[in-house]
Amino acid sequence: MSKHESLVENLRRHNAGLAAIYLVLRTSLAQMQNRWCSSWPEGNDHGPDHIDRVLENLARLVGSSPIDANRLSAFEVFLALTGATAHDVGIVHGREEHAQRSAQIIREISQRNELLLDEAWLDILRAIIVCHSSSANIEEVCPVVERTIAGEQVRPRRLSALVRLADELDEDFRRAQKWIQRNVKVPPASEPYWRFSQRISGIRIEDVGQDIVVDVNLKPEDFADSRLPTTGQTFLEFMADKFAKINCERTRCMKHLAPDFVRKRLTVRVVERPGGLGPLPQFDFNDEMGENATAAKLGARRFLDALEVRSQRKATRPRSTPSLSQGRGRNALAAPATHEDHAVVNAFKLFFFRSQKQLSVYRLAQDARVEPQLIQRLEQVNRAHAPDCFKSATRNEVARIEAALNCVGRLEYGQADDLLAAYLMYYMVNYRTKRHGSGKNSRFNFAPDTKAVVFDFGGTLTKRQGPLSTWEKMWTAVGYSVEDAGQLHKQFIIGKLSHQAWCDITCDRLRAKNFSRGHMKKIIAEIELVPGLKSTFEKLQSAGISVYIVSGSVREIIVEKLNDAFPMVKEVKANEIVYDDAGVIKAILGHSFDFAGKAEYIKRVANDLKCAPIEVLFVGNSLNDTWASESGARTLCVNPSLVNPYDTRCWTDFIQDMSNLEEVLPFAQGRA
């Protein structure tokens, strides 16, 4: 049984009537499928085989039993299957505006047989079909995020994104069979598209939370410098832009699919290269390379660099960057002057990425086709803070090392994450060198002072009190469900709501149910601080270390629970609740320093104290704390919840089971 058949069976078990209607439509439209391409003979496959593959892709994206898993309703599965089946039927009238024509044909079918498609369904089905075109803006075509039809939840944007991505991912050699190309007059404008598909041996859609993997076979002629007559590009430049475009579609669709269907990256594996070069280590197109056209161009350029088709990359180093000792009167950490075809390599990041890949110096040198001595030299850091901290290599050598480590574009010095604590601390703790044959280990000469400790509150300074967060307790206290609270949370996470809009809607909902000070007092009474909080604050204060709290919780909770320890906190950033004269919630004053904003808050603390971010220790425990590492601060995960404390990109250190807050003191005082 194919994935598509399994999906239809899942629909049949939950709603046999909708499954029957879908199969009738599928059979009816199949009679037109063989005629679709007659109006666009030079195009790659848009016929019945293409539709079958799109349906298979759709089934892989949603899983074989999305209704059972509560990821989609039965009605949503029906609409997605029907939209995918009908999305290209309009090509019977030609390529131009075929998405709109496909939607019109479905409307005509419904008008002839009202028993098949109800009028209430058509607007959503039309939107799904129109949105399969990359020129359509899903938000504009689907202004409503969620609707209820016949008692079932329907999310038009989610369905449109699923069908659009399923269609986008049908790009392998089966769409452009060579024997067909030889018998069809393919114009020059269409030839690169056929050739692109022919180079892709397969696209694999991994499970939710994983990657989309593309395997590519390149031919000698693909590396020619000749330009395509229609675009003026080489074929490899055209290929890079195509992959960047696919990744853009993935990124845009994921905004409407997270978290249930998220695919983290588009991973391209060049499994065959001519000239004895062997396979290219996989290249990841990530979200940063797909947010807009500029980001896509960056991704395409980095992919080309990995293929070694550009001999030089222009340096993008800023004139100055923060130093390790910023705020202590020393010179900024500056890269040494280099020749135009050389690049300065960040040794911290090189050592980090090599270690994460578990490659020895000699194995990396072999994979990158460079001398082992070059890797050893690039990983050595001079003890002086400036100006010759890092070493340089030719851009060709850097490109090969980055490709071998699957971190294309990440090693060259001069980027925003150059001095992240995750890299510096990892280097400090793990980098060893043999000196004078003594066999003794020598650490990098850097031990940061701690000028401030920034604490999260809920789950960090408080004991766990069951699975519900403070905000979920507020919702459930007046009769809402956890799912009611979760819907707004999801909207914020995927960027549909600003933080203040989230607060405003929450306030409106809670006020409608008369959430009051009395409810809040009951919630506060259930919260317990972790032991040792006051003594920890006292010891930090006596050591000259400032204490801050930044939290997504509520300020009145923090103030009341800290009690006489509150004056020892230099600043508390939390949401504030305003009550009316009757004691009912009136407003929620949000702040911008939760989630990604925590990194900005830490930077502000470092700036106020005139110290480097690495001289700040952040202590947190959960998902909204993971952004803190982007500030450059050291990060300590305590009693981890919903996070992987072993992820060195987010956490410098962790305490798996902290029973007393004093356990954080060694990390603040440099003795951990």
ABEGO torsion letter per residue (X at the ends): XBAAAAAAAAAAAABAAAAAAAAAAAAAAAAAAAAAAAABAABBBABAAAAAAAAAAAAAAAEABAAAAGABBAAAAAAAAAAAAAAAAAAAAEABGAAAAAAAAAAAAAAABAAABBAAAAAAAAAAAAAABAABBAAAABABABBBBGGBBBBAAAAAAAAAAAAAABABAAABBAAAAAABBBBAAAAAAAAAAAABABBBBBBBGBBBBBBBBBBAAAABABBBAAAGBBAAAAAAAAAAAAAAAAAAAAAAAOAAABBABBBBBBABBBGGAEBBBBBBBBAAAAABAAAAAAAAAAAAAAAGABABBBBABBABBBBAABGAGBBBBBBBBBBAABBBBBAAAAAAAAAAAGBBAAAAAAAAGBBAAAAAAAABBBABAOABABBBBBAAAAAAAAAAAGABGAABBGBAAAABAAAAAAAAAABBBBBGGAGBBBBBBBBBBBABBBBBABGAABBBBEABBAAAAAAAAAGBBAAAAAAAAAAAAAGABBAAAAAAAAAAAAAAAGBBAAAAAAAAAABBBBBGAAAAAAAAAAAGBBBBBBBABBAAAAAAAAEAAAAABABBBBBBBBBBAAGBBABBBBBAABEAAAAAAAAAAAAAAGBBAAABBBBBABAAAAAAAAAGBBBBBBGBBGBBAABAAABABBBABBABAAAAAAAAAGAX
